[in-house]
Amino acid sequence: MMKKWIAILALCSLLTCGAWAEEPAEKETPEATVAVEESSEKVDSEAETPGEEKSGEAPAEGNGSTEVEPIETFSGAWQDPAHDRALLKIIPAFEMDVPEDETWFDITLEWSEDVKNQSIWYMSARYDAPTTSLKYTDGTMSQITYAENGDMVETKQWENAEGALTLNAEGKLLWTDSREEKAADYAFEKQPLNVPSPEELGKEFVIVVAKLEKDTAGASPKLADATCKVVQYAYSRSLWTADQDALCENLTAAWKALDEKDRKRFDDNLMDIMDAANEAFGNYDSVKALYEDAGAQAMGALSENAEAMLAWETLLDCSLMMDVG
């Protein structure tokens, strides 16, 4: 669990420091140009080795780039404009015990037929540098149906599908899947980084934290309820995909809109909520009864959700870095 938190905090720091910015391309020197031309002529002049068989497998369509930072490149929300009901989410899989030279992702593709029916694909994918793709062998697809009372029924359609999401030269993700016939119809584009307004952050987060009453009877259930609400908010807005600088700026504006008393209460209460969230994510069973007493059972599912954890860490990170001068 400690390894997971260190990795998540490292990613939050990476995003906050503007790692999304592209590095300028190196200028090609005349010497390099000559070397490439000579190498090309040499290859063209060489005869094919007798008896050597050519592979019948078509090369994967990558983006042609020799260097791609996979977490920066693939993490986030993706959609195909032609299929706006489909939402692809790609999250770094920090929980997996894998070699240090491998990068894995948890992938979810949601396709909503209507408010009561939904199709969901799940994959655990490894980044493949030569093809600039995320490859998987454990793809599952389920049908989700919601009853009138809100109960969810999940029916698995298949599992162990193989496939890949490949980044092409246009920056789109092309999908191939051994079971899904319509996979080739999709060309996913990365969505703009969303940033809630100061007003929204104030209503859904800052005021919830500032108005938490700790010095009253039943303070622990109230703390559990507030913790669940702010984590749920961060998750619902996928704040881990937000532009970090803009998020911190808007969060600061929301904090400054409070009066002096509520600002101090926010600062004090935030530490308690941070500790409560850490405890829930670290060992929910130890605090399950508290959240149930508070009517905040949703924290159980949130505590097991990697996206919720990352979204909350992003919001917390910005809260601790606000410019309050």
Secondary structure, DSSP 8 states (H G I E B T S, - for coil): -HHHHHHHHHHHHHHHTTTTS--------HHHHHHHHHHHHHHHHS---TT-----S--------S---HHHHH-EEEEETTEEEEEEEEEE-TTS---TT--EEEEEEEEEEETTEEEEEEEEEEEEGGGTEEEEEEEEEEEEEE-TTS-EEEEEEEEEEEEEEEE-TTS-EEEEESS-TTGGG-EEEE-------HHHHIIIIIHHHHT---SSTTHHHHHHHHHHHHHHHHHHTTGGGS-HHHHHHHHHHHHHTS-HHHHHHHHHHHHHHHHHHHHHHH-GGGTHHHHHHTT-THHHHHHT-HHHHHHHHHHHHHHHT----
